[in-house]
Amino acid sequence: MGSFAIVAEGLCKRYGDTRALDGFDLRVREGTVCGLLGPNGAGKTTAVRVFGTLLRADGGRAEVAGCDVATQAARVRCRIGLAGQQPAVDEILTGRENLEMWGRLHHLGARAARHRAGELLDRFGLAEAAGKRVKHYSGGMRRRLDLAAGFILAPRVLFLDEPTTGLDPRNRNEVWRVVQDMVAGGTTVLLTTQYLEEADRLAHQIAVIDGGRVIADDTPGRLKSMISADRIDLVLRDAADLPEAARRTARVAGAEPEIDPDGRRISVPVNDRITALTEIVQAMAAAGVTVEDVTLRRPTLDEVFLHLTGNRAGQEAAA
């Protein structure tokens, strides 16, 4: 499997009559981030648990870091890190004590565990808080400490299951920076997330899972291009101008625009983005329509996700 750090072929996992994984296929190249997206119950966490040897699949096969997760589970565990949805750190211990404890659990000697804990505290920006009890850490600090614990043995592959759920934007940015540093150091990351902005920013590859199987797998840019052309959004000063603006926009773009009366907004797909933008602005000026704002944009991952998984998934992701 060479250049692939994660390989899944036809994975199946059942819970009674429910098929959490139903022919799940995935390949993730070494040294990249793969974002695994899907609505609640799609199978994301089950897939991570199978890769992490916490669950045994009922069918199919998977390899992580060159080892079969079923027949070489112990070797897989020596090569991976895993951070779940809730930080697995002890609030009573200090940051340093937590990492030393994890080092000992990974069979490092006392001296080696102390040395590794110091390295990780520096790397994750926690050196100044090393002596504080974790109960006094912020949410972002706890998550960074949890990521550091998953990095005790410098894993070749790191699994992150919704690592920034519940964090504020500033703390999310801190976690994103740490993940980017890890990948720059050669670690492969499989990331499950409900934040599509997070996947768009971090992931080289995005796999969308629904009903236990991957229904789309490509780069963020290609996934966006697959559902529609670029779009031009106009915000008008006067909502009364919307009908005339929509007629002229449709004539230029050759497509019916979407109209948002409350936001005084028109959105239309276009093919030749620069030419269409110029002609639409000129058409508005000729009609005496005042435009307060104009935006030329690519489709978003939110739109891709909604297109692929339907309204239910889109609403869950937005929530």
Backbone bond lengths (Angstrom), bond angles and torsions (degrees), N, CA, C in turn:
res aa  C-N    CA-C-N  psi(-1)  N-CA   C-N-CA  omega(-1)  CA-C   N-CA-C  phi
1 M - - - 1.459 - - 1.525 111.07 -
2 G 1.345 117.73 -12.06 1.454 124.65 166.97 1.496 116.68 50.01
3 S 1.346 115.67 -100.43 1.453 120.82 -170.55 1.521 113.31 -83.66
4 F 1.316 117.87 5.99 1.462 120.48 -179.97 1.527 109.91 -103.36
5 A 1.340 115.65 125.41 1.461 120.34 178.84 1.519 111.81 -83.44
6 I 1.329 117.25 -27.12 1.462 122.50 179.52 1.521 108.42 -132.39
7 V 1.337 116.03 129.92 1.462 121.52 177.59 1.518 108.23 -135.80
8 A 1.325 116.97 128.06 1.460 122.01 173.66 1.518 108.46 -129.06
9 E 1.323 115.86 134.74 1.463 121.21 -179.76 1.523 109.13 -133.11
10 G 1.326 115.69 109.07 1.461 121.30 174.24 1.511 115.68 62.29
11 L 1.343 117.81 33.56 1.467 120.23 -178.65 1.531 110.91 -64.32
12 C 1.333 114.96 135.84 1.460 121.54 175.94 1.528 109.12 -131.18
13 K 1.313 115.76 140.25 1.455 121.12 175.52 1.522 108.58 -148.25
14 R 1.334 115.48 126.51 1.458 120.70 -178.07 1.524 110.51 -116.53
15 Y 1.328 114.92 144.47 1.455 122.19 169.01 1.521 106.19 -121.04
16 G 1.318 117.08 94.33 1.453 119.93 -174.12 1.519 109.45 66.60
17 D 1.323 115.69 -123.54 1.473 120.23 179.09 1.522 112.57 -88.48
18 T 1.328 116.95 -3.38 1.463 120.63 -177.47 1.521 110.67 -92.62
19 R 1.318 116.75 130.05 1.463 122.12 177.20 1.527 108.97 -98.72
20 A 1.314 115.49 99.42 1.461 119.66 179.70 1.519 110.77 -71.53
21 L 1.334 116.91 -39.53 1.467 122.59 172.29 1.524 107.53 -124.01
22 D 1.312 115.65 133.52 1.473 119.88 -173.42 1.527 109.75 -139.30
23 G 1.343 115.45 72.70 1.458 119.91 -176.82 1.513 112.13 83.10
24 F 1.327 116.21 47.44 1.469 122.73 -176.14 1.528 109.99 -80.62
25 D 1.337 116.80 122.89 1.468 123.17 179.24 1.524 109.48 -122.16
26 L 1.334 116.30 137.51 1.463 119.80 179.60 1.523 109.64 -161.96
27 R 1.338 115.89 143.95 1.463 122.66 171.94 1.521 107.97 -136.39
28 V 1.326 116.33 128.56 1.459 121.70 -179.03 1.521 108.43 -124.91
29 R 1.329 116.71 125.26 1.463 120.95 -178.39 1.523 111.46 -73.68
30 E 1.324 115.82 152.23 1.456 121.92 179.46 1.527 110.57 -62.11
31 G 1.337 115.82 143.07 1.450 121.28 175.57 1.504 115.29 71.17
32 T 1.345 117.70 24.63 1.463 122.02 179.18 1.524 109.69 -127.86
33 V 1.338 114.83 169.43 1.460 121.54 173.59 1.523 108.11 -109.73
34 C 1.320 116.38 127.24 1.460 121.67 173.36 1.517 108.35 -109.93
35 G 1.319 116.82 121.91 1.452 121.33 175.24 1.519 109.49 -91.08
36 L 1.323 116.74 122.75 1.461 121.93 178.23 1.523 108.21 -102.97
37 L 1.323 116.28 109.02 1.458 122.13 -174.58 1.520 110.28 -111.19
38 G 1.316 115.60 150.76 1.453 120.39 176.25 1.510 110.60 172.95
39 P 1.333 117.15 159.32 1.466 119.80 177.87 1.515 111.24 -67.71
40 N 1.329 116.31 168.17 1.466 120.58 177.49 1.525 109.73 -57.59
41 G 1.341 115.67 134.33 1.459 119.72 179.41 1.506 114.72 83.14
42 A 1.349 116.96 7.89 1.468 119.63 -177.29 1.521 112.59 -77.15
43 G 1.340 117.77 -20.08 1.458 120.71 179.85 1.512 114.96 117.66
44 K 1.330 117.59 7.05 1.473 120.59 -175.88 1.535 111.84 -61.24
45 T 1.330 116.21 -53.68 1.456 119.70 -177.07 1.526 111.21 -66.02
46 T 1.319 117.31 -36.34 1.470 120.01 176.83 1.517 110.77 -60.69
47 A 1.322 117.07 -42.73 1.467 120.51 179.01 1.524 110.43 -61.63
48 V 1.329 117.60 -43.96 1.464 120.98 179.30 1.527 110.38 -61.84
49 R 1.314 117.29 -40.74 1.464 120.20 -179.02 1.519 111.86 -68.01
50 V 1.324 117.47 -34.05 1.466 119.96 175.59 1.523 109.64 -67.54
51 F 1.332 117.07 -45.76 1.467 120.47 178.83 1.526 111.00 -61.19
52 G 1.335 116.99 -35.72 1.454 121.55 -177.82 1.519 114.12 -85.38
53 T 1.326 117.31 6.63 1.472 125.25 179.20 1.523 112.91 66.38
54 L 1.323 117.68 18.44 1.458 120.78 176.91 1.525 111.61 -84.65
55 L 1.328 116.56 -20.41 1.458 123.13 176.21 1.526 108.53 -131.97
56 R 1.319 115.87 148.33 1.461 120.19 174.57 1.523 108.34 -102.35
57 A 1.300 116.74 128.77 1.460 121.20 179.52 1.525 110.12 -69.51
58 D 1.337 116.16 152.03 1.459 121.49 177.01 1.521 111.94 -85.11
59 G 1.317 116.46 -16.13 1.455 120.40 -179.95 1.507 110.71 -164.61
60 G 1.341 116.20 164.62 1.452 120.95 -178.05 1.520 111.09 81.24
61 R 1.331 115.73 -171.49 1.460 120.23 -179.00 1.527 109.47 -146.04
62 A 1.338 115.54 159.66 1.463 120.47 178.21 1.519 109.28 -149.50
63 E 1.315 115.55 145.12 1.457 122.79 173.55 1.523 109.12 -125.10
64 V 1.326 116.44 140.54 1.458 123.15 174.89 1.521 107.64 -130.92
65 A 1.318 116.75 126.65 1.468 122.24 -179.19 1.530 111.08 53.12
66 G 1.331 116.10 37.70 1.460 121.09 175.89 1.502 115.62 82.24
67 C 1.343 118.57 4.38 1.464 121.56 -177.61 1.526 110.45 -119.70
68 D 1.323 116.17 142.25 1.455 121.68 177.55 1.530 109.72 -73.11
69 V 1.333 116.62 128.10 1.467 119.52 -174.17 1.517 112.44 -70.21
70 A 1.335 118.11 -21.46 1.459 121.06 -179.22 1.521 111.99 -89.14
71 T 1.334 116.96 -44.92 1.468 120.42 -173.58 1.524 113.12 -96.65
72 Q 1.333 117.78 -14.73 1.468 121.32 -179.18 1.531 110.54 -129.60
73 A 1.327 116.24 42.82 1.466 121.21 -173.42 1.522 112.56 -58.12
74 A 1.326 117.80 -41.45 1.466 120.23 -178.28 1.522 111.01 -63.48
75 R 1.321 117.79 -39.36 1.465 121.00 178.85 1.527 110.43 -68.26
76 V 1.339 116.21 -37.15 1.468 119.47 177.17 1.525 109.75 -60.64
77 R 1.334 117.66 -45.27 1.468 121.78 -175.90 1.524 111.92 -63.23
78 C 1.327 116.51 -27.91 1.462 119.46 178.30 1.528 112.56 -76.32
79 R 1.315 117.48 -11.91 1.466 121.30 -173.65 1.525 113.32 -113.93
80 I 1.333 117.92 0.74 1.463 120.07 -174.71 1.524 111.60 -124.64
81 G 1.340 114.65 162.58 1.449 122.87 167.51 1.512 107.41 -126.57
82 L 1.321 117.37 153.88 1.450 121.35 -177.36 1.515 109.73 -143.49
83 A 1.334 116.53 125.96 1.463 122.17 174.44 1.523 107.76 -121.93
84 G 1.332 115.45 118.26 1.455 120.20 -177.68 1.519 112.01 -83.33
85 Q 1.342 114.97 -169.08 1.456 119.69 -175.49 1.526 112.27 -71.90
86 Q 1.339 117.80 -24.58 1.463 121.79 177.66 1.526 109.26 -116.57
87 P 1.336 119.04 134.91 1.466 120.77 179.54 1.531 112.05 -57.32
88 A 1.318 116.35 132.19 1.471 121.60 -178.81 1.518 109.88 -100.09
89 V 1.326 115.70 56.05 1.469 120.41 179.91 1.522 109.19 -118.02
90 D 1.326 115.66 155.50 1.459 122.25 -178.37 1.525 108.80 -92.24
91 E 1.342 116.74 118.38 1.461 121.03 -175.57 1.527 112.69 -68.93
92 I 1.322 117.49 -24.29 1.463 120.08 -177.44 1.525 111.19 -76.35
93 L 1.328 117.20 -30.64 1.457 121.84 -179.41 1.522 110.70 -81.71
94 T 1.318 116.32 161.52 1.462 120.93 172.82 1.524 109.26 -78.45
95 G 1.319 115.51 170.68 1.453 119.32 176.77 1.518 111.94 -59.18
96 R 1.336 115.96 -45.05 1.469 120.09 179.59 1.528 111.31 -63.19
97 E 1.332 116.66 -42.91 1.460 119.81 -179.18 1.525 111.73 -64.37
98 N 1.331 116.00 -36.53 1.460 119.13 177.10 1.523 110.94 -60.49
99 L 1.327 116.55 -48.28 1.457 119.38 -176.75 1.526 111.76 -69.26
100 E 1.325 117.11 -36.38 1.463 119.00 176.32 1.529 110.14 -64.40
101 M 1.328 116.49 -38.61 1.461 119.80 178.17 1.523 110.72 -62.17
102 W 1.349 116.07 -44.96 1.458 119.24 179.13 1.526 110.79 -64.05
103 G 1.301 116.99 -35.88 1.458 119.81 177.18 1.525 111.63 -62.60
104 R 1.320 117.23 -42.98 1.460 120.63 178.76 1.526 110.79 -66.47
105 L 1.352 116.29 -36.79 1.472 119.58 177.39 1.525 111.56 -64.94
106 H 1.342 115.70 -25.93 1.465 120.64 176.13 1.537 111.40 -90.94
107 H 1.348 116.12 16.17 1.464 122.58 172.81 1.529 113.19 70.65
108 L 1.339 117.13 25.77 1.458 119.67 170.75 1.533 108.39 -82.88
109 G 1.326 116.65 148.18 1.455 119.92 173.74 1.513 110.50 -69.02
110 A 1.341 116.67 166.81 1.466 120.72 -176.22 1.520 111.56 -58.71
111 R 1.330 117.26 -45.07 1.461 120.19 -179.29 1.527 111.07 -65.85
112 A 1.335 116.72 -43.96 1.467 120.63 -179.81 1.527 110.76 -64.69
113 A 1.343 116.54 -37.90 1.473 120.30 179.17 1.525 110.84 -64.78
114 R 1.354 117.17 -41.63 1.472 120.25 177.81 1.524 111.08 -63.69
115 H 1.325 116.14 -42.43 1.463 120.37 -179.21 1.524 110.72 -64.08
116 R 1.334 115.78 -44.84 1.468 119.81 -178.97 1.531 110.63 -66.34
117 A 1.323 117.08 -38.89 1.461 120.15 178.20 1.523 110.72 -60.88
118 G 1.339 117.42 -43.00 1.463 120.46 178.18 1.511 112.27 -62.04
119 E 1.351 116.89 -42.09 1.468 120.31 178.21 1.522 111.18 -60.40
120 L 1.328 116.25 -44.68 1.461 120.03 -176.37 1.522 112.09 -71.21
121 L 1.315 117.25 -36.87 1.466 119.68 177.11 1.526 110.56 -61.40
122 D 1.328 117.09 -39.72 1.467 120.57 176.39 1.519 110.91 -66.30
123 R 1.318 116.31 -46.10 1.465 120.79 -174.87 1.519 112.06 -64.66
124 F 1.342 116.66 -35.56 1.458 120.17 -175.67 1.530 112.51 -98.06
125 G 1.336 116.46 15.00 1.456 120.43 175.34 1.503 114.49 65.72
126 L 1.337 117.32 33.38 1.457 121.42 -177.04 1.528 112.75 -117.99
127 A 1.327 117.81 9.42 1.462 120.70 -174.72 1.528 111.59 -59.91
128 E 1.328 118.38 -40.52 1.460 120.70 -177.55 1.522 112.10 -69.61
129 A 1.350 116.42 -24.59 1.467 119.93 -179.44 1.518 111.75 -101.79
130 A 1.341 117.80 12.08 1.462 121.25 -174.23 1.521 112.81 -59.01
131 G 1.331 117.44 -33.73 1.457 120.71 -176.67 1.510 114.28 -91.30
132 K 1.320 118.10 -0.34 1.465 121.42 179.26 1.525 110.51 -85.63
133 R 1.332 114.96 146.31 1.458 118.56 173.44 1.533 108.99 -68.28
134 V 1.321 116.13 143.34 1.467 121.35 -173.53 1.527 111.59 -64.17
135 K 1.335 117.79 -24.34 1.466 119.47 179.01 1.524 111.95 -63.00
136 H 1.341 116.69 -17.18 1.460 120.59 178.11 1.529 112.15 -96.58
137 Y 1.329 118.03 2.32 1.472 121.81 179.33 1.528 110.22 -78.56
138 S 1.319 115.60 152.45 1.465 120.73 170.90 1.529 108.69 -75.36
139 G 1.345 116.17 170.44 1.459 120.01 178.92 1.522 112.35 -60.63
140 G 1.331 115.98 -41.57 1.464 119.37 179.42 1.514 112.38 -66.24
141 M 1.336 117.00 -37.57 1.457 120.40 178.55 1.528 110.90 -66.61
142 R 1.332 116.64 -40.30 1.464 119.68 178.49 1.524 110.62 -62.90
143 R 1.332 115.80 -42.41 1.458 118.53 -179.26 1.518 110.63 -65.91
144 R 1.340 117.60 -39.54 1.468 119.55 177.66 1.529 110.86 -64.70
145 L 1.342 116.74 -37.88 1.461 119.68 177.29 1.526 110.29 -65.00
146 D 1.315 116.22 -38.93 1.466 120.61 178.43 1.529 110.79 -64.07
147 L 1.335 116.60 -41.46 1.460 120.41 176.28 1.526 110.38 -64.08
148 A 1.327 116.51 -39.55 1.462 119.80 179.03 1.526 110.53 -62.00
149 A 1.337 116.86 -39.71 1.468 120.21 178.51 1.528 110.84 -62.26
150 G 1.320 116.73 -35.35 1.458 120.31 177.61 1.513 113.31 -72.64
151 F 1.336 115.65 -8.94 1.461 120.59 -176.13 1.526 111.76 -108.66
152 I 1.343 116.76 12.54 1.464 121.63 -176.49 1.527 111.33 -53.29
153 L 1.306 116.99 -44.49 1.462 120.51 -177.41 1.522 112.16 -100.47
154 A 1.336 118.26 23.23 1.465 122.56 -179.69 1.523 109.93 47.94
155 P 1.342 117.96 66.51 1.461 120.86 -172.21 1.520 112.67 -64.53
156 R 1.310 114.45 145.90 1.460 119.82 173.79 1.524 110.33 -74.13
157 V 1.341 116.23 -29.52 1.470 121.32 179.95 1.526 108.29 -133.05
158 L 1.320 116.10 132.39 1.461 121.97 179.65 1.524 109.34 -120.94
159 F 1.337 116.25 128.24 1.459 122.14 178.13 1.522 108.87 -105.04
160 L 1.321 115.83 123.91 1.461 122.37 -179.51 1.520 108.42 -119.99
161 D 1.329 116.38 112.84 1.462 121.28 -178.18 1.524 108.76 -100.89
162 E 1.336 115.66 99.51 1.468 123.23 -178.99 1.527 111.01 49.57
163 P 1.325 117.31 61.14 1.469 120.86 -171.82 1.518 115.19 -69.62
164 T 1.333 118.91 -18.57 1.467 119.23 -175.74 1.528 112.98 -113.92
165 T 1.331 117.00 13.64 1.461 119.92 178.65 1.529 110.36 -58.70
166 G 1.324 115.69 127.45 1.459 121.00 177.63 1.514 115.38 85.82
167 L 1.336 117.84 -4.03 1.461 119.92 179.92 1.529 110.47 -87.85
168 D 1.342 115.68 150.27 1.459 119.31 176.25 1.539 109.16 -77.63
169 P 1.342 117.85 166.94 1.471 120.36 -175.13 1.524 113.97 -55.35
170 R 1.325 118.04 -38.27 1.466 119.68 -178.30 1.527 110.80 -65.64
171 N 1.341 116.33 -44.21 1.458 119.77 179.64 1.525 111.95 -70.16
172 R 1.339 116.71 -32.32 1.472 118.81 174.59 1.519 110.25 -61.78
173 N 1.334 116.16 -41.70 1.470 119.53 179.03 1.522 111.27 -61.84
174 E 1.331 117.13 -36.60 1.457 120.62 178.20 1.528 110.41 -62.36
175 V 1.342 116.31 -45.09 1.465 120.31 -179.88 1.524 110.10 -65.39
176 W 1.331 117.53 -40.94 1.463 120.36 179.01 1.529 110.84 -59.67
177 R 1.324 116.31 -40.73 1.467 119.59 -179.81 1.531 110.61 -62.78
178 V 1.326 116.34 -41.90 1.462 120.12 179.56 1.522 110.72 -63.27
179 V 1.328 116.94 -43.67 1.464 120.56 179.58 1.530 110.48 -61.53
180 Q 1.319 117.15 -43.44 1.465 120.30 178.80 1.522 111.53 -62.62
181 D 1.328 117.02 -37.89 1.471 120.61 176.73 1.519 111.10 -63.89
182 M 1.322 116.91 -40.90 1.461 121.07 179.03 1.527 111.20 -60.92
183 V 1.326 115.70 -46.27 1.461 120.17 -178.26 1.523 110.28 -65.75
184 A 1.332 116.42 -37.93 1.474 119.78 176.76 1.526 110.80 -61.32
185 G 1.336 116.93 -26.98 1.454 121.35 177.85 1.517 113.80 -85.89
186 G 1.338 117.70 1.45 1.458 121.23 174.75 1.511 115.87 106.45
187 T 1.336 118.03 -2.07 1.468 120.25 -179.88 1.526 110.26 -76.61
188 T 1.326 116.19 140.96 1.462 122.54 172.24 1.521 108.31 -92.72
189 V 1.331 117.27 136.25 1.466 120.94 -176.32 1.523 110.25 -123.57
190 L 1.332 115.71 129.63 1.463 121.12 168.46 1.518 106.90 -107.73
191 L 1.327 115.60 118.56 1.462 122.72 -171.65 1.518 109.77 -117.42
192 T 1.331 117.41 122.13 1.459 119.83 168.28 1.516 107.67 -100.94
193 T 1.302 116.73 139.49 1.461 119.76 -176.20 1.513 110.33 -157.98
194 Q 1.335 115.20 152.29 1.463 121.83 171.39 1.524 110.78 -100.42
195 Y 1.351 116.73 -5.75 1.455 120.66 179.64 1.530 108.54 -94.31
196 L 1.326 116.65 106.75 1.457 119.56 -175.48 1.525 111.30 -69.16
197 E 1.320 117.76 -29.91 1.464 120.46 174.85 1.526 110.25 -60.74
198 E 1.326 116.13 -38.62 1.462 121.62 179.77 1.529 110.50 -62.82
199 A 1.322 117.08 -46.49 1.457 120.64 178.83 1.517 111.01 -64.05
200 D 1.330 116.80 -40.31 1.460 120.84 -178.76 1.523 110.97 -64.22
201 R 1.318 116.29 -36.74 1.469 120.53 -176.84 1.528 112.31 -78.04
202 L 1.331 117.80 -37.33 1.458 120.87 -170.53 1.524 114.32 -98.36
203 A 1.329 117.37 -33.88 1.460 120.44 -164.82 1.529 113.38 -85.58
204 H 1.338 114.87 136.19 1.458 121.37 169.21 1.535 110.12 -83.21
205 Q 1.314 115.49 -27.26 1.461 123.34 -176.31 1.515 107.93 -136.67
206 I 1.331 116.37 140.34 1.459 120.48 176.66 1.519 108.88 -126.57
207 A 1.333 114.98 127.68 1.457 121.61 174.58 1.523 107.87 -113.78
208 V 1.319 116.54 126.37 1.460 121.26 178.61 1.519 107.98 -101.11
209 I 1.333 116.05 123.40 1.459 121.63 -178.56 1.517 109.52 -111.45
210 D 1.318 116.42 136.84 1.459 121.73 176.03 1.523 107.15 -150.09
211 G 1.315 115.95 133.82 1.457 119.57 -179.03 1.514 113.78 63.85
212 G 1.336 116.79 26.67 1.452 120.13 175.75 1.506 115.77 84.14
213 R 1.322 117.57 7.13 1.462 119.78 177.37 1.524 110.85 -139.77
214 V 1.329 115.89 155.67 1.460 120.99 -179.06 1.529 108.47 -78.96
215 I 1.337 115.84 124.59 1.461 120.15 -178.59 1.528 111.96 -106.33
216 A 1.319 117.96 -9.67 1.470 122.14 175.30 1.517 108.02 -159.39
217 D 1.341 116.25 142.49 1.468 120.56 -175.79 1.518 108.16 -153.99
218 D 1.337 117.46 108.28 1.467 120.74 -178.71 1.525 108.64 -169.19
219 T 1.319 115.60 -175.60 1.462 119.95 175.01 1.528 109.09 -72.09
220 P 1.341 117.93 157.11 1.466 118.95 177.25 1.524 112.40 -56.31
221 G 1.335 117.37 -41.94 1.454 120.26 -178.54 1.509 113.06 -62.78
222 R 1.330 117.04 -42.68 1.462 119.88 -179.17 1.522 111.83 -70.12
223 L 1.333 116.22 -35.54 1.457 118.65 176.91 1.526 110.91 -64.08
224 K 1.329 116.18 -40.20 1.459 119.41 178.15 1.523 111.20 -64.42
225 S 1.334 116.84 -40.99 1.458 120.86 -177.40 1.521 111.99 -69.11
226 M 1.323 116.61 -22.35 1.451 119.75 -173.14 1.525 112.87 -73.38
227 I 1.344 118.17 -25.02 1.465 118.05 -173.25 1.526 113.32 -94.51
228 S 1.306 118.05 -26.94 1.473 118.82 -179.40 1.513 109.27 -171.22
229 A 1.317 114.23 173.28 1.463 120.62 178.16 1.527 109.59 -79.07
230 D 1.339 114.81 -177.26 1.460 119.44 171.60 1.524 108.89 -62.02
231 R 1.328 115.54 162.19 1.460 120.06 -179.77 1.519 110.03 -127.34
232 I 1.323 114.84 149.13 1.459 122.16 171.81 1.521 107.40 -114.50
233 D 1.336 115.34 126.57 1.464 121.89 177.81 1.524 108.80 -111.12
234 L 1.318 115.81 131.34 1.458 122.27 177.17 1.523 109.40 -118.70
235 V 1.327 116.88 137.03 1.464 121.98 171.17 1.527 106.75 -115.79
236 L 1.336 116.10 121.04 1.465 121.61 -176.74 1.522 111.26 -93.78
237 R 1.320 115.77 154.61 1.462 119.68 176.64 1.516 110.94 -72.18
238 D 1.347 117.05 -37.28 1.466 121.96 -174.07 1.531 109.03 -121.54
239 A 1.332 117.35 120.77 1.462 121.63 -179.72 1.525 112.08 -62.21
240 A 1.334 117.74 -23.35 1.466 120.68 179.48 1.528 111.62 -65.28
241 D 1.323 117.69 -20.10 1.465 121.42 180.00 1.532 113.04 -84.03
242 L 1.334 117.38 -4.33 1.463 119.97 -175.12 1.533 113.68 -57.69
243 P 1.350 120.22 -46.77 1.470 119.06 -178.43 1.535 113.07 -59.91
244 E 1.340 116.92 -45.50 1.464 119.68 179.96 1.530 110.70 -66.64
245 A 1.334 116.61 -42.29 1.462 119.66 178.61 1.522 111.14 -62.82
246 A 1.326 117.47 -38.74 1.464 120.90 179.64 1.523 110.81 -65.32
247 R 1.327 117.50 -40.81 1.472 120.54 179.29 1.530 110.91 -62.33
248 R 1.319 116.06 -45.98 1.461 119.51 -177.59 1.544 111.20 -70.33
249 T 1.332 116.28 -36.22 1.461 119.71 177.80 1.526 110.89 -65.26
250 A 1.327 116.74 -42.36 1.465 120.78 179.11 1.524 110.94 -62.61
251 R 1.345 116.54 -37.14 1.466 120.70 -179.47 1.529 110.73 -64.56
252 V 1.307 116.44 -41.10 1.466 120.35 -179.49 1.525 111.35 -72.46
253 A 1.342 116.47 -46.47 1.465 120.62 -172.79 1.522 113.49 -82.49
254 G 1.336 116.78 -20.84 1.463 119.19 -176.61 1.518 112.29 71.32
255 A 1.326 116.55 25.18 1.469 121.52 -179.92 1.521 108.64 -150.61
256 E 1.334 115.74 150.16 1.460 120.11 179.35 1.536 109.82 -75.32
257 P 1.318 117.21 126.79 1.472 119.71 179.69 1.520 111.65 -79.03
258 E 1.337 115.13 157.74 1.467 121.50 170.11 1.529 107.51 -88.21
259 I 1.335 116.22 137.84 1.464 120.98 -176.61 1.522 109.38 -118.83
260 D 1.328 115.79 130.41 1.458 122.92 175.83 1.529 107.77 -117.27
261 P 1.362 117.67 94.27 1.471 120.09 -176.12 1.520 112.97 -60.28
262 D 1.336 117.24 -39.64 1.469 119.76 -177.29 1.522 111.44 -64.37
263 G 1.340 116.67 -37.35 1.452 120.35 179.86 1.519 113.69 -93.22
264 R 1.361 117.04 2.56 1.472 123.12 -177.04 1.543 109.53 52.14
265 R 1.340 115.00 40.12 1.463 121.07 -171.37 1.533 111.53 -116.60
266 I 1.333 114.60 142.40 1.461 123.00 172.35 1.523 107.71 -124.17
267 S 1.336 116.36 134.66 1.461 121.07 178.16 1.520 108.47 -131.01
268 V 1.351 116.69 130.74 1.458 120.32 -176.13 1.528 110.26 -141.06
269 P 1.348 118.62 138.15 1.467 120.25 175.19 1.522 110.87 -75.81
270 V 1.334 116.12 143.30 1.464 120.86 179.70 1.520 109.63 -136.22
271 N 1.324 116.61 155.24 1.455 121.80 178.58 1.531 111.79 -98.07
272 D 1.320 116.48 -59.01 1.466 120.49 177.35 1.524 107.75 -90.03
273 R 1.326 116.32 92.10 1.461 121.92 -166.00 1.516 113.82 -60.37
274 I 1.337 118.56 -46.38 1.462 120.79 -175.62 1.518 110.93 -70.73
275 T 1.331 115.95 -45.19 1.475 119.50 179.07 1.518 110.94 -61.93
276 A 1.333 116.31 -45.50 1.461 120.00 -178.85 1.523 111.15 -63.48
277 L 1.340 116.80 -40.28 1.462 120.45 179.49 1.525 110.44 -61.08
278 T 1.327 115.68 -46.37 1.471 119.86 -179.71 1.518 111.03 -61.76
279 E 1.334 117.49 -45.84 1.469 121.34 -176.68 1.524 111.86 -68.17
280 I 1.337 116.92 -36.04 1.469 119.38 179.61 1.518 110.55 -68.64
281 V 1.324 117.40 -42.47 1.463 120.20 178.12 1.530 110.41 -62.43
282 Q 1.338 116.78 -42.38 1.463 120.20 178.09 1.525 111.10 -64.11
283 A 1.349 117.43 -38.62 1.469 120.89 179.99 1.526 110.70 -65.70
284 M 1.331 116.82 -38.08 1.460 119.15 178.22 1.531 110.96 -65.60
285 A 1.335 115.90 -41.00 1.463 119.69 179.54 1.520 110.66 -64.33
286 A 1.343 117.17 -40.94 1.462 121.04 -179.39 1.525 111.62 -65.34
287 A 1.349 116.14 -31.23 1.461 119.81 -179.48 1.525 112.21 -87.88
288 G 1.327 117.64 -1.15 1.454 120.58 -178.66 1.518 113.38 72.64
289 V 1.330 117.12 23.86 1.463 122.20 179.90 1.528 108.70 -92.13
290 T 1.312 116.16 123.67 1.468 120.54 179.73 1.525 109.97 -86.88
291 V 1.331 115.46 123.01 1.466 121.85 -179.79 1.532 108.49 -103.36
292 E 1.317 116.57 121.57 1.465 120.55 179.19 1.526 112.17 -82.13
293 D 1.339 116.20 -31.77 1.462 119.14 -178.14 1.518 108.93 -152.75
294 V 1.320 116.31 143.76 1.465 121.57 175.67 1.525 108.15 -137.82
295 T 1.333 115.75 134.72 1.462 121.52 -176.48 1.521 109.33 -133.12
296 L 1.320 115.19 133.20 1.459 121.68 172.33 1.522 106.91 -107.12
297 R 1.332 118.20 120.02 1.464 119.66 -173.15 1.521 111.62 -141.71
298 R 1.329 113.83 157.55 1.451 121.43 170.94 1.522 109.08 -81.18
299 P 1.341 117.99 161.00 1.468 119.11 170.67 1.525 109.94 -59.37
300 T 1.309 117.13 150.25 1.456 121.11 -179.37 1.528 110.48 -95.75
301 L 1.338 115.80 163.57 1.460 119.55 174.66 1.523 111.08 -63.61
302 D 1.334 117.05 -30.44 1.459 119.48 176.10 1.528 110.19 -58.50
303 E 1.333 116.59 -43.58 1.459 120.76 179.86 1.521 111.26 -68.03
304 V 1.339 117.41 -38.25 1.460 121.08 176.25 1.525 110.15 -62.54
305 F 1.333 115.79 -47.01 1.459 121.08 -178.30 1.523 111.11 -61.00
306 L 1.323 116.17 -44.18 1.462 121.07 179.22 1.519 110.65 -64.24
307 H 1.326 116.72 -41.07 1.462 121.71 -179.67 1.536 111.08 -63.52
308 L 1.327 116.96 -40.23 1.462 121.03 -174.26 1.523 113.56 -81.32
309 T 1.337 116.58 -36.34 1.462 119.25 -171.98 1.518 113.87 -112.44
310 G 1.347 118.37 -6.92 1.451 120.18 175.94 1.507 113.57 90.86
311 N 1.324 115.16 176.04 1.458 121.83 -173.87 1.523 112.63 -60.97
312 R 1.354 117.60 -39.56 1.453 119.93 -176.94 1.515 110.42 -59.21
313 A 1.349 116.41 -46.45 1.452 119.85 -178.77 1.509 111.13 -66.47
314 G 1.338 116.79 -40.92 1.442 119.70 -179.31 1.517 112.85 -62.44
315 Q 1.330 115.19 -39.02 1.456 119.23 179.37 1.525 111.00 -67.96
316 E 1.348 117.44 -39.03 1.467 120.32 178.48 1.517 110.93 -64.49
317 A 1.335 116.06 -42.48 1.472 119.55 -178.96 1.509 110.65 -65.72
318 A 1.343 116.71 -40.90 1.454 119.54 179.88 1.530 110.42 -64.15
319 A 1.350 115.81 -39.28 1.466 118.77 178.73 1.508 111.66 -64.40
